[in-house]
Amino acid sequence: MGDVRRTPPAADDPDDGHGEDTCASSSTPGVHPPEAPQDPSVHRSGTALDRRRIDRDILALAWPAFGALIAEPLFVLVDSAVVGHLGTAQLAGLSLASTILLTLVGLCVFLAYATTAAVARLLGAGHRREALQSGIDGIWLSLGLGVLLAVLLAVAAPWAVAALGAQDDVATHATTYLRWSVAGLPGMLVVLAATGVLRGLQDTRTPLWVASSGAVVNAVGDVVLVYGVGLGIAGSAIATAATQLLMAAALTAVVVRGARRLGASLRPHHAGIWANAVAGAPLLVRTVSLRLAILLTVSVATSLGPVTLAANQVVNSLWGLAAFALDALAIAGQALIGHGLGSGDTVRVRALLRRSLQWGVGAGVVVGVVFAAGGWWLAPLFTPDPEVRAAAAAGLLVCGLCMPMAGWVFVLDGVLIGAGDGRYLAWAGMLTLVVYAPFALAVRAWAPDGAAGLAWLWAAFAGVFMLARAVTTGVRARGDRWMVTGA
């Protein structure tokens, strides 16, 4: 954790007199400024950039990011395993409550994306104190939004559960879980923002350690409170909420320590908070477009019958797992591209773009081969039903064929986020949703239940929808406007 490399300050850096790095020195744990020096010649061999160094930069950020992304879903898995032994009604209630919570948190992921981009660009420009100040303001925004959403959800919990069709004991357990867990909602959003700050500082190891430790603490707390103390489903909610608050405190402490060393204010600044909100708004629209596409896909699978719906759950789960690996590369792209643009090294930015896309497509090919060739072996891990297995295998074959393109899309999406090109991504997201909707509705109208229906559905989602995203992001990346924030 003490391996801290210095980034030479820009000539106009107001913090030159401090002589400090992003978090001051190697004694600051958990924060690792970028390896890349500001002098572009360091990265060049003649006129060619050092590809091996770029690979090291990408992988140094991507591997810990992947670990952190994998650790977070363990919260839901542990909660499900512990609560599932209480009874079917409790597990069903948890399913509904966690769906509501994860939807809210998922829509707020812009807190991480916007903060990563802003901090990385300021750091690349040599404005280290301003980078930390922007991160502090982002954390204040997440805390305020988290408190507001927690209050609203605590009041609206019964109506939210009823809107999903829950009744009787299931509704009671879902409402109980929501009302006990809302205390952790501010922590969940602070975790997003603080993680975004550290990613912008090119430190993905600290979020990995905190997420991994949090998963362990949550597991122990679940067992103790649910069974040891006898609190039932409320105990699971309390354990998760407490763990999220502890994680938020740990990540924020690292950011605060760096901010203090550089003399950045810890008080909320209205201008900074508003700037973070404005930067995040387009990314919220982008996320909404993706959520709507996923909901439309599930709706179509439901209309095609139980076999298609069950198999879609298998395919969607594996698609989500693959997305974690590809998102890790996207996170590396966000931080590195943002830093490169901030430093003004457009040659390095272009080289990072090319190499990141090569990694994304390459990872997509590997995952695609596993899905396409291994579908018949993967599906039995999830279900003994031969019809569902056949449908899942068919869906995985389609996914496998489209996965290289998905790797391109996920990484390029991250690159444009790192460039602060949220406004374009918002418009592109809505456009791709409009393109996808007729194809999804056509599958609903004409596709049969079973393997053929699921194959057509994933051809629409993994094929048409991802192709539309590839075209819109690819066209943008071919030009130069995305390199200018707000263009």
C-alpha positions as CSV (number, residue, x, y, z in Angstrom):
1,M,0.0,0.0,0.0
2,G,3.0,2.3,0.5
3,D,4.1,2.3,-3.2
4,V,3.3,5.9,-4.1
5,R,4.7,7.4,-7.3
6,R,4.9,11.1,-7.8
7,T,3.4,13.1,-10.6
8,P,5.3,16.3,-11.4
9,P,3.1,19.4,-10.9
10,A,2.0,21.5,-13.8
11,A,3.5,25.0,-14.0
12,D,0.3,26.7,-12.9
13,D,-0.4,24.3,-10.1
14,P,-1.4,26.4,-7.1
15,D,-0.2,23.6,-4.7
16,D,3.5,23.6,-5.9
17,G,4.6,25.0,-2.6
18,H,3.3,22.0,-0.7
19,G,5.7,19.6,-2.3
20,E,3.1,16.9,-1.7
21,D,1.7,14.2,-3.9
22,T,-2.0,13.5,-4.3
23,C,-2.2,12.2,-0.8
24,A,1.1,13.7,0.2
25,S,3.5,10.8,0.6
26,S,4.0,7.1,0.7
27,S,2.9,7.2,4.3
28,T,-0.7,7.7,3.2
29,P,-2.2,4.3,2.9
30,G,-4.5,3.2,0.1
31,V,-4.0,6.1,-2.4
32,H,-1.7,5.4,-5.4
33,P,-1.2,8.3,-7.8
34,P,-0.7,7.4,-11.4
35,E,2.5,5.7,-12.5
36,A,2.5,7.7,-15.8
37,P,4.9,10.7,-15.7
38,Q,3.8,13.9,-17.2
39,D,6.6,14.1,-19.7
40,P,5.2,12.4,-22.8
41,S,8.7,11.4,-23.9
42,V,8.9,8.9,-21.1
43,H,6.1,7.0,-22.9
44,R,7.6,7.0,-26.3
45,S,10.2,4.9,-28.0
46,G,11.0,7.1,-31.0
47,T,7.5,7.9,-32.2
48,A,5.9,4.8,-30.7
49,L,4.3,4.6,-27.3
50,D,5.5,2.0,-24.9
51,R,2.7,-0.5,-25.2
52,R,4.0,-2.7,-22.4
53,R,3.8,0.2,-20.0
54,I,0.3,1.0,-21.1
55,D,-0.6,-2.6,-20.5
56,R,0.8,-2.5,-17.0
57,D,-1.1,0.7,-16.3
58,I,-4.4,-0.8,-17.5
59,L,-4.0,-4.1,-15.7
60,A,-2.8,-2.5,-12.5
61,L,-6.1,-0.7,-12.2
62,A,-8.4,-3.4,-13.8
63,W,-7.5,-6.4,-11.6
64,P,-8.3,-4.8,-8.3
65,A,-11.4,-3.1,-9.8
66,F,-12.6,-6.5,-10.9
67,G,-12.1,-7.9,-7.4
68,A,-14.1,-5.1,-5.9
69,L,-16.9,-5.5,-8.4
70,I,-17.1,-9.2,-7.6
71,A,-17.1,-8.6,-3.8
72,E,-20.1,-6.3,-3.8
73,P,-22.6,-9.0,-5.1
74,L,-21.6,-11.2,-2.3
75,F,-23.7,-9.0,0.0
76,V,-26.9,-10.1,-1.8
77,L,-25.8,-13.8,-2.0
78,V,-25.0,-13.9,1.7
79,D,-28.3,-12.2,2.6
80,S,-30.2,-14.7,0.4
81,A,-28.4,-17.7,1.9
82,V,-29.0,-16.7,5.5
83,V,-32.6,-15.4,5.1
84,G,-33.5,-18.3,2.8
85,H,-33.3,-20.7,5.8
86,L,-35.9,-18.6,7.7
87,G,-38.6,-19.5,5.2
88,T,-40.0,-19.0,1.7
89,A,-41.9,-15.9,2.6
90,Q,-38.8,-14.2,4.1
91,L,-36.7,-15.1,1.1
92,A,-39.4,-13.7,-1.3
93,G,-39.6,-10.5,0.8
94,L,-35.9,-10.1,0.6
95,S,-36.0,-10.6,-3.1
96,L,-38.5,-7.7,-3.5
97,A,-36.7,-5.4,-1.0
98,S,-33.3,-6.0,-2.5
99,T,-34.6,-5.3,-6.0
100,I,-35.9,-1.9,-4.9
101,L,-32.7,-1.1,-3.0
102,L,-30.4,-2.2,-5.9
103,T,-32.5,-0.3,-8.4
104,L,-32.1,2.9,-6.4
105,V,-28.3,2.4,-5.9
106,G,-27.9,1.4,-9.5
107,L,-29.5,4.6,-10.7
108,C,-27.1,6.5,-8.5
109,V,-23.9,4.9,-10.0
110,F,-23.3,8.3,-11.7
111,L,-21.9,9.4,-8.3
112,A,-18.9,7.1,-8.9
113,Y,-18.6,7.7,-12.7
114,A,-18.8,11.5,-12.5
115,T,-16.4,11.7,-9.6
116,T,-13.8,9.4,-11.2
117,A,-13.8,11.5,-14.4
118,A,-13.5,14.9,-12.6
119,V,-10.8,13.8,-10.2
120,A,-8.7,12.1,-12.9
121,R,-8.7,15.1,-15.2
122,L,-7.8,17.5,-12.4
123,L,-5.0,15.2,-11.2
124,G,-3.7,14.9,-14.8
125,A,-3.6,18.7,-15.0
126,G,-1.5,18.8,-11.9
127,H,-4.3,20.4,-9.8
128,R,-4.0,17.9,-6.9
129,R,-5.7,19.9,-4.2
130,E,-8.6,20.7,-6.5
131,A,-8.9,17.0,-7.4
132,L,-9.3,16.1,-3.7
133,Q,-11.7,19.1,-3.2
134,S,-13.9,17.9,-6.1
135,G,-13.9,14.4,-4.5
136,I,-14.9,15.8,-1.1
137,D,-17.8,17.7,-2.7
138,G,-18.9,14.6,-4.5
139,I,-19.0,12.7,-1.2
140,W,-21.1,15.5,0.3
141,L,-23.5,15.2,-2.6
142,S,-23.8,11.5,-2.2
143,L,-24.4,11.8,1.6
144,G,-27.2,14.4,1.1
145,L,-28.8,12.4,-1.7
146,G,-28.6,9.2,0.4
147,V,-30.3,10.8,3.4
148,L,-33.1,12.1,1.2
149,L,-33.7,8.8,-0.5
150,A,-33.5,7.0,2.8
151,V,-36.3,9.2,4.3
152,L,-38.4,8.8,1.2
153,L,-38.0,5.1,1.1
154,A,-38.7,4.6,4.8
155,V,-42.0,6.4,4.3
156,A,-42.9,4.8,0.9
157,A,-41.8,1.3,1.7
158,P,-45.2,-0.3,1.9
159,W,-46.4,1.3,-1.3
160,A,-43.2,0.4,-3.1
161,V,-43.6,-3.2,-2.1
162,A,-47.3,-3.3,-3.0
163,A,-46.5,-1.8,-6.4
164,L,-44.5,-5.0,-7.1
165,G,-47.5,-7.1,-6.3
166,A,-46.4,-8.4,-2.8
167,Q,-49.1,-9.5,-0.5
168,D,-49.6,-10.9,3.1
169,D,-46.4,-12.2,4.8
170,V,-44.2,-11.5,1.8
171,A,-45.2,-7.8,1.8
172,T,-44.6,-7.6,5.6
173,H,-41.1,-9.1,5.4
174,A,-40.2,-6.9,2.4
175,T,-41.3,-3.8,4.2
176,T,-39.5,-4.8,7.4
177,Y,-36.2,-5.4,5.5
178,L,-36.5,-2.0,3.7
179,R,-37.2,0.0,6.8
180,W,-34.3,-1.5,8.7
181,S,-31.9,-1.2,5.8
182,V,-32.6,2.4,4.7
183,A,-30.2,3.6,7.4
184,G,-27.4,2.1,5.3
185,L,-28.6,3.8,2.0
186,P,-26.5,7.0,2.6
187,G,-23.5,4.7,3.3
188,M,-24.1,2.9,0.0
189,L,-24.1,6.1,-2.0
190,V,-21.0,7.5,-0.1
191,V,-19.2,4.2,-1.0
192,L,-20.0,4.9,-4.7
193,A,-18.6,8.5,-4.5
194,A,-15.6,7.7,-2.4
195,T,-14.7,4.8,-4.7
196,G,-15.0,7.1,-7.6
197,V,-12.5,9.5,-6.0
198,L,-10.0,6.7,-5.4
199,R,-10.4,5.4,-8.9
200,G,-9.7,9.0,-10.2
201,L,-6.6,8.9,-8.1
202,Q,-5.8,5.6,-9.8
203,D,-6.1,3.6,-6.6
204,T,-8.3,0.6,-7.2
205,R,-6.7,-1.5,-4.4
206,T,-8.2,0.3,-1.5
207,P,-11.8,-0.2,-2.7
208,L,-10.9,-3.9,-3.2
209,W,-9.8,-4.3,0.4
210,V,-12.7,-2.4,1.8
211,A,-15.3,-4.3,-0.4
212,S,-13.7,-7.7,0.5
213,S,-13.6,-6.8,4.2
214,G,-17.1,-5.6,4.1
215,A,-18.3,-8.8,2.5
216,V,-16.8,-10.8,5.4
217,V,-18.2,-8.4,8.1
218,N,-21.6,-8.6,6.5
219,A,-21.6,-12.4,6.5
220,V,-20.6,-12.6,10.2
221,G,-23.2,-9.9,11.1
222,D,-25.9,-11.7,9.2
223,V,-25.4,-15.0,11.0
224,V,-25.1,-13.4,14.5
225,L,-28.1,-11.0,14.2
226,V,-30.4,-13.4,12.3
227,Y,-29.8,-16.6,14.3
228,G,-27.7,-15.6,17.3
229,V,-29.8,-12.7,18.4
230,G,-32.9,-14.0,16.8
231,L,-33.9,-10.8,14.9
232,G,-34.9,-12.6,11.7
233,I,-35.0,-10.7,8.4
234,A,-34.6,-7.4,10.3
235,G,-31.2,-8.7,11.5
236,S,-30.0,-9.2,8.0
237,A,-31.1,-5.7,7.1
238,I,-29.3,-4.2,10.1
239,A,-26.1,-6.2,9.4
240,T,-26.0,-4.9,5.8
241,A,-26.8,-1.3,6.7
242,A,-24.1,-1.3,9.4
243,T,-21.6,-2.8,7.0
244,Q,-22.3,-0.2,4.3
245,L,-21.8,2.6,6.8
246,L,-18.5,1.1,8.0
247,M,-17.3,0.8,4.4
248,A,-18.3,4.4,3.7
249,A,-16.4,5.6,6.8
250,A,-13.3,3.6,5.8
251,L,-13.2,4.9,2.2
252,T,-14.0,8.5,3.3
253,A,-11.2,8.4,5.9
254,V,-8.7,7.7,3.1
255,V,-10.0,10.5,1.0
256,V,-10.1,12.9,4.0
257,R,-6.5,12.1,5.0
258,G,-5.3,13.0,1.5
259,A,-7.4,16.2,1.4
260,R,-6.0,17.4,4.8
261,R,-2.4,16.8,3.7
262,L,-3.0,19.0,0.7
263,G,-5.0,21.7,2.5
264,A,-8.3,21.0,0.8
265,S,-11.4,22.0,2.7
266,L,-13.6,19.3,4.2
267,R,-16.6,21.6,4.4
268,P,-19.3,21.3,1.7
269,H,-19.0,23.9,-1.1
270,H,-22.3,24.6,-2.9
271,A,-20.6,25.4,-6.2
272,G,-18.6,22.1,-6.1
273,I,-21.6,20.0,-5.1
274,W,-23.7,21.6,-7.8
275,A,-20.9,21.0,-10.4
276,N,-20.9,17.3,-9.4
277,A,-24.6,17.1,-9.7
278,V,-24.6,18.8,-13.1
279,A,-21.8,16.4,-14.3
280,G,-23.8,13.4,-13.0
281,A,-27.2,14.3,-14.4
282,P,-26.4,13.1,-18.0
283,L,-24.9,9.9,-16.7
284,L,-28.1,9.3,-14.7
285,V,-30.0,9.6,-18.0
286,R,-27.6,7.1,-19.6
287,T,-28.1,4.6,-16.7
288,V,-31.8,5.0,-16.9
289,S,-31.7,4.1,-20.6
290,L,-29.7,0.9,-19.8
291,R,-32.1,-0.1,-17.0
292,L,-35.1,0.4,-19.3
293,A,-33.5,-1.8,-21.9
294,I,-32.9,-4.6,-19.3
295,L,-36.5,-4.2,-18.0
296,L,-37.8,-4.5,-21.5
297,T,-35.8,-7.6,-22.1
298,V,-37.1,-9.3,-18.9
299,S,-40.6,-8.2,-19.8
300,V,-40.4,-9.9,-23.2
301,A,-38.9,-13.0,-21.7
302,T,-41.8,-13.1,-19.2
303,S,-44.4,-12.8,-22.1
304,L,-42.8,-15.8,-23.9
305,G,-43.5,-18.2,-21.2
306,P,-41.9,-19.8,-18.1
307,V,-39.2,-21.8,-19.9
308,T,-37.9,-18.7,-21.7
309,L,-38.1,-16.6,-18.5
310,A,-36.2,-19.2,-16.4
311,A,-33.5,-19.6,-19.1
312,N,-33.2,-15.9,-19.4
313,Q,-32.3,-15.7,-15.7
314,V,-29.5,-18.1,-16.3
315,V,-28.2,-16.2,-19.4
316,N,-28.6,-12.8,-17.8
317,S,-26.7,-14.0,-14.6
318,L,-23.8,-15.1,-16.7
319,W,-23.9,-12.0,-18.9
320,G,-23.7,-9.9,-15.7
321,L,-20.7,-11.9,-14.5
322,A,-18.9,-11.3,-17.8
323,A,-19.8,-7.6,-17.6
324,F,-17.9,-7.4,-14.3
325,A,-14.7,-8.4,-16.1
326,L,-15.3,-6.0,-18.9
327,D,-16.4,-3.2,-16.6
328,A,-13.1,-3.5,-14.8
329,L,-11.3,-2.6,-18.0
330,A,-13.8,0.2,-18.5
331,I,-12.9,1.6,-15.0
332,A,-9.2,1.5,-15.9
333,G,-10.0,3.4,-19.1
334,Q,-12.0,6.0,-17.1
335,A,-9.1,6.8,-14.8
336,L,-6.3,6.7,-17.4
337,I,-8.1,8.6,-20.1
338,G,-9.3,11.2,-17.7
339,H,-5.7,11.7,-16.4
340,G,-4.3,11.8,-19.9
341,L,-6.8,14.5,-21.0
342,G,-6.1,16.5,-17.9
343,S,-2.3,16.4,-18.7
344,G,-3.0,17.4,-22.3
345,D,-1.1,14.3,-23.7
346,T,-3.5,13.5,-26.6
347,V,-1.0,11.1,-28.1
348,R,-1.0,9.0,-25.0
349,V,-4.8,9.3,-24.8
350,R,-5.2,7.9,-28.4
351,A,-2.7,5.1,-27.5
352,L,-4.7,4.3,-24.3
353,L,-7.9,4.3,-26.3
354,R,-6.6,1.8,-28.9
355,R,-5.0,-0.5,-26.4
356,S,-8.0,-0.4,-24.0
357,L,-10.3,-1.4,-26.9
358,Q,-7.9,-4.2,-27.9
359,W,-8.1,-5.5,-24.3
360,G,-11.9,-5.2,-24.3
361,V,-12.3,-7.1,-27.6
362,G,-9.8,-9.7,-26.6
363,A,-11.5,-10.3,-23.2
364,G,-14.8,-10.5,-25.1
365,V,-13.4,-13.1,-27.4
366,V,-12.2,-15.3,-24.5
367,V,-15.5,-15.0,-22.6
368,G,-17.4,-15.5,-25.9
369,V,-15.7,-18.8,-26.6
370,V,-16.5,-20.0,-23.1
371,F,-20.2,-19.0,-23.5
372,A,-20.6,-20.3,-27.0
373,A,-18.8,-23.6,-26.6
374,G,-19.6,-24.2,-23.0
375,G,-23.3,-23.4,-22.9
376,W,-24.4,-27.0,-22.7
377,W,-22.1,-27.6,-19.7
378,L,-22.9,-24.3,-18.0
379,A,-26.7,-24.5,-18.1
380,P,-26.9,-27.7,-16.0
381,L,-25.3,-25.8,-13.1
382,F,-28.4,-23.8,-12.8
383,T,-31.3,-26.1,-13.6
384,P,-32.2,-29.8,-14.1
385,D,-35.0,-29.0,-16.5
386,P,-33.9,-30.1,-20.0
387,E,-36.1,-27.5,-21.8
388,V,-34.6,-24.7,-19.7
389,R,-31.1,-26.1,-20.3
390,A,-31.6,-26.1,-24.1
391,A,-33.0,-22.6,-24.1
392,A,-30.1,-21.3,-21.9
393,A,-27.5,-23.0,-24.1
394,A,-29.1,-21.3,-27.2
395,G,-29.1,-17.9,-25.5
396,L,-25.4,-18.4,-24.4
397,L,-24.4,-19.3,-27.9
398,V,-25.8,-16.0,-29.1
399,C,-24.2,-14.1,-26.3
400,G,-20.9,-15.7,-27.0
401,L,-21.0,-14.6,-30.6
402,C,-21.8,-11.0,-29.6
403,M,-19.4,-10.8,-26.6
404,P,-16.4,-9.3,-28.5
405,M,-18.6,-6.5,-29.6
406,A,-19.8,-6.1,-26.0
407,G,-16.2,-5.8,-24.8
408,W,-15.7,-3.0,-27.3
409,V,-18.9,-1.2,-26.1
410,F,-18.2,-1.5,-22.3
411,V,-14.6,-0.2,-22.6
412,L,-15.5,2.6,-25.0
413,D,-18.3,3.6,-22.8
414,G,-15.9,3.9,-19.9
415,V,-13.4,5.9,-22.0
416,L,-16.1,8.5,-22.9
417,I,-17.2,8.6,-19.2
418,G,-13.6,9.3,-18.3
419,A,-13.5,12.1,-20.8
420,G,-16.5,13.7,-19.2
421,D,-18.6,13.1,-22.3
422,G,-21.8,12.4,-20.3
423,R,-24.1,14.6,-22.3
424,Y,-23.4,12.7,-25.5
425,L,-23.7,9.4,-23.7
426,A,-27.2,10.4,-22.4
427,W,-28.4,11.2,-25.9
428,A,-26.8,8.1,-27.3
429,G,-28.4,5.9,-24.6
430,M,-31.9,7.1,-25.4
431,L,-31.3,6.7,-29.1
432,T,-30.1,3.1,-28.7
433,L,-33.1,2.4,-26.6
434,V,-35.4,3.6,-29.3
435,V,-33.5,1.5,-31.9
436,Y,-33.8,-1.6,-29.6
437,A,-37.4,-1.4,-28.6
438,P,-39.0,-2.4,-32.0
439,F,-36.8,-5.5,-32.2
440,A,-37.6,-6.5,-28.6
441,L,-41.4,-6.0,-29.3
442,A,-41.1,-8.0,-32.5
443,V,-39.6,-10.9,-30.5
444,R,-42.6,-10.6,-28.1
445,A,-45.0,-10.7,-31.0
446,W,-43.6,-13.5,-33.1
447,A,-41.0,-15.6,-31.2
448,P,-42.0,-18.9,-29.6
449,D,-41.3,-20.0,-26.0
450,G,-38.2,-22.0,-25.4
451,A,-34.8,-22.1,-27.1
452,A,-35.8,-20.3,-30.3
453,G,-37.5,-17.5,-28.4
454,L,-34.6,-16.9,-26.1
455,A,-32.1,-17.0,-29.0
456,W,-34.1,-14.3,-30.8
457,L,-34.4,-12.2,-27.7
458,W,-30.7,-12.2,-27.0
459,A,-30.0,-11.6,-30.7
460,A,-32.0,-8.4,-30.2
461,F,-30.4,-7.4,-26.9
462,A,-26.8,-8.6,-27.3
463,G,-26.9,-8.1,-31.1
464,V,-29.0,-5.1,-32.0
465,F,-28.9,-3.1,-28.8
466,M,-25.1,-3.6,-28.3
467,L,-24.5,-2.9,-32.0
468,A,-26.4,0.4,-31.7
469,R,-24.2,1.3,-28.7
470,A,-21.1,0.3,-30.6
471,V,-22.0,2.5,-33.5
472,T,-23.0,5.6,-31.4
473,T,-19.9,5.4,-29.2
474,G,-17.6,4.4,-32.1
475,V,-18.6,7.4,-34.2
476,R,-18.0,9.7,-31.3
477,A,-14.5,8.2,-30.6
478,R,-13.4,8.6,-34.2
479,G,-13.5,12.4,-33.8
480,D,-11.9,14.7,-31.3
481,R,-14.8,16.5,-29.7
482,W,-15.0,13.9,-26.9
483,M,-11.5,15.0,-25.8
484,V,-12.9,18.4,-24.9
485,T,-15.0,18.2,-21.7
486,G,-18.6,19.4,-22.3
487,A,-18.2,19.6,-26.1
